[in-house]
Amino acid sequence: MAPQEFAHPTFDIPAVTNPVEFLKHQTSVDAKNRIKIQHGTTTLAFKFNHGVIVAVDSRATGGSYIASQTVKKVIEINPYLLGTMAGGAADCSYWERELGRRCRIYELNNKERISVAAASKLLSNMVYAYKGMGLSMGTMVTGWDKTGPQLYYVDSDGQRLKSDLFSVGSGSTYAYGVLDAGYREDLTPAEAIDLARRSIFYATYRDAYSGGFVSIYHVKEDGWEFISRTDVNELYYQYGAEPKPSLATA
């Protein structure tokens, strides 16, 4: 395997002694012309007995300005691997597409698909080389390999976590509220899809930085499947027409 195939990509950085300290100064509250790095989104993924469900919104914002309502926040790395975008759209898109290239090289060299654990570790190692230099990325990497369905979280500091359920982004706390109330490992595929869709919708309802469309994918043994893309405005009227549960009394 040629070393250059897996060498870290190089970029122009500020011509200063310490780029990390330079960025800290430019983004601090004391900076004269402070750079405010603002972002918002809602993404989630969870494992259950029939694979992994991935759900995302589609709104891109720049502070209070809505830049787009149609961003594709699920990156299809290969037919068995998916990545999600939260943070800087350019950062997530670039690094996960670079991950896709490296996964393909691994497959050609080793005559087998890369594992989800190895793919997430590749991504973690790449972005760790630029820790503190302004990358903004909180992504989930999920797929199905020889060990079954797997789900990892990787951020721009190189942190890498494994779990059965994650929600990432400014609306994640709202999504967790719905997820925690309805999540079970023995959900049917239809129940899991509905839970994911509701979780993203209610996050968009409460979080101004999330919105647009709810996109859902289902990762199965034979690869991922795109399930649906639904306008949150339609879901607002659909869920609004449903009867509300009665309040529990002591």
N, C-alpha and C positions, 0 to 999 in steps of 0.2 A: 504494500500500500504506500503510494507516494506521500511523503510528509506534507507537500504543498497542498494536497487535496483537502487536508483538515487543518491547515494553518488558519489562525484567526484573521478575518478580514481587517484591513487597515484603513483608517480614515484620517483626514486632516483634522487636527485638533488645535486649539488656540496656542499661539507661539509664546507660551509663558512657562515659567519654571515648574509650576505645579498646577496642572489643569483642574484637578479635583478641588483645590482650595480656591482657584479662580472662579469656578462655577458656584461654590458655596457663597462667595462674596457677592456675586452678581444676582443671586436669588434670595439673599438675606433681606430682612425688613429694613436694614440700615442702608441698603444700596441706594445711590442717588437715582439711577434709572433701573429700578428693580425689574427683573424678568420673572413674570408669574407663569409658572407651568401649570395650566389648568386642564382638567380632563374629567370625564364622567361616563359611566356605562353600567349595564347590569348583565353579567354572564353567570351561568351556573352549569354544573354537571354532577351527576350522581350515578353510582353503580346500583344495580338491582339484579334479581335472579335471571333476567333476560338480556343483560348487557349493560350499556351505559347510555343515558339520555343526556344530550347537550342542548342547551337553550340559551339564546342571546337576544338582545334588542338590536336596534339598527341606527340609533341616533349618534351623531358626532357633534360635539360642541367645542366652541372656543370661548371659554368664560360663559357669559350669558347668551352668546350668539349661537343659534343652531345652524351648524354648517351643512349638515346633511341628515336626511331621515332614512337613507337607503344604503348604509354601510354594511358590507358583508363581514360580520365579526367572527365567523367560523372559517378558519383556513384549512383547506383540504390538503394535508401534507402528502398523503398517498391514499390508496383505496382502503387502508386499514387504520390510518392515523388521522386524528383531527386536532387542531389547535384553536384556541379562542383568543380574542383580542380585548384587552382592557388596559388603559393607560394611553400612551401615545400611539396613534394609528400607524404612523410610519415605522416606528420602532418594532411594533408587533408584526406588522406585515413583512418587513425586511428580514427580521431574524427567523421567523417561522418559515419563510420561503427558503432561506439559507439552510435551515434544518432539513427541509424537504430534499434539497440537493444532496446533502450529506447522507441522508437516509438512503437515497438511490445509489450513491457510490458504495455505501456499505453493502447493499443488496447485490450489486454487481460483483464486488470483491469476494463476498462470503457465500453467495448462492443461496441466501435465505433472508427473510425479512428481519429488519432490526426490531428488537423488543421495545415496548413502550418505555421501560425503565432506562434503557440505553439511549433512546431518543431524547428523553427528558434530561438525562445527564449531559448529553451533547449540548443541548440548548443552555443549560445551566452553566457549563464551562465557558461557552462562548461569551455570554453576557457578563459573567464575572470578571472577564478581562477588562471590561469597561465600567466597573463598579465606581459610582461617584462621579461619572462624567456626563450625567444628564439623561441617560436612558430612562424611559418610563414605561414599564411593562409588567403586567400581572396576567400571566397566561396559564391556561390549563392544557395539558397534553394528554390525550386519551386514545385508547385503541384496544384491539384484541390481538394478543400474541399467543405463543405456546403455553403460557401460564394462565390464560383466560383474559377477561376484561380488566384493564388497569387504568388508573386515573392519578395524575400527578399535577401539582401546582409549581410553576417556576416564575420567579420575578426577576426584575432587572438588577437586583443585588446578588443574583446567583443562588438565592434560597430555593430549595427544592423539597417539596413535601408530598407524601403519599397519603391518600385518604379515600373514603367511599363517597364523600360529598363535599363539594366546594361551591361557593358563590363569590364572585370577584367584581369589584367596581363600586361606584358611589351609591348604587341602589341595592347593594348586596344585603344590607341589614334588613331591608323590607322583604327581600326574596327569602332570606333565612327564616323569617317569621312564618311564611306560608309553608316552606319546605319542612321545617321542624314539626309542624302540625300534621302533615300528611305523609311524610316519608316512611316507607317500610321496604324491607328487602323483597318481600313477596308480592309487590305490586304487579298487576298485569301490565303488559305494554301500553294498553289504552289508558289505564289509570296513571301510569308514570308520565306519559305524554301530557295528559291533562294537568297533572300536578306541576310539571315544568312550565307549561304555558301560563297557568294561573300565577305562578311565582314571579315570572318575568312581568306579566301584565300589572300585578299589584305594585311591583317595584316601579314601573313606569308611571303609575298613577300618583305615587308619592314623591318620586325623585325627578326633579325638573331636568336633570342631565341625561335621563333615559327616556326612550320613546321610539316611535316609528313602527316597526314591525317585529313580531316575535317569530324567530326562526328556530326550528327544532330538528335535531338529528338523532338517530338511534344507531349506536354502534353494536353490531352483532358479530357472531363468529365468522361469517362470510364477508365482513366488511361493514362500513357505515352506510346508512340509508338516510337520505333527506326526507323528512316527514312533511313539514308544512312551513308556510310563511304567512302570518296572519296580521292584518292591520290592528293596532291596539284600539283604534276607534270602534271597530266592529266588536271587539271583545268587551269594550266598555258597555255597550248596549246589551250584548248577550248575557254577561254576568249580572248586569243591573236588573235584568228581568227575572232573575232567579230568586226564589224565596229566601229570605235571610233566616239563619238558624236562631231559635229562641235563646235568650240569655239564660245561663245556668243560675239556679237559685240555691242558696244554702239550706 
